[in-house]
């Protein structure tokens, strides 16, 4: 009887070891595969960065020379020392995007908390109707929005871009999903201690939603930093242009100067890279907790 038990234990140990080896091998293969895919995806950006320091002849050299023979910074001088410099476009984009992001965080967190934790008649129906507006193409609103802002005297001003961007349906959905994961006992305890709705939201619920707020921050920052259509329709003067419009204008003026265009594109990407790099850890956690995965 004992030899049989010993053999069974040895077989189980061998099976466990083989499974461990297979799992390790599978993780190694997956890591190598995703690393290769990651390199493949960032190669165009590496080429763009490299090309921004080349002259026109070296840019189209084949095979590709990833490291320039000489690092030519004159392309960036063209970008930042033009008649209307990129610093103007940067300032406009930073101002508009900052107001939109802050406004989105405030309105989405307030609405998300109300839909998740407060009780009022028709709450679910109102939320579904609000969520249903996401299926309406944004282009449908261009004409009525232009007419409305024209009557208000806001066309060709940054307010016409900032005000609509301070409200986002997806942001409300993200915050509602996250607030819904918070235990209701916290809110009940705060109510017992005499806290009202506002104090419960501000001091109890909101501090627990850092990852969701960072997720919304990155998403809204990316959307509004890259927004092209609304500024194109509502802005007329070049000194009011944002980065996307400024990049288009710069490309039109330097149609065949591709290294300079690459330098302008790299300059436009820098804030996005910084924001995603700084907040990446909270962004991944927020995506995992707000029902946007899968």
Secondary structure, DSSP 4 states (H G I P E B T S, - for coil): -HHHHHHHHHHHHHHHHHHHHHHHHHHHHHHHHHHHHHHHHHHHHHHHHHHTTS-HHHHT-SS--SS-SS--THHHHHHHSSSS-HHHHHHHHHHHHHHHHHHHHHHHHHHHHHHHH---TTHHHHHHHHHHGGGS-GGGHHHHHHHHHHHTT-TTSTHHHHHHHT--HHHHHHHHHHHHHS-HHHHHHHHHTT--HHHIIIIIIGGGGHHHHHHHHHHHHHHHHT--HHHHHH--SGGG--HHHHHHHHHHHTTT-HHHHHHHHHHHHHHHHHHHHHHHHHHHHHHHHTT---
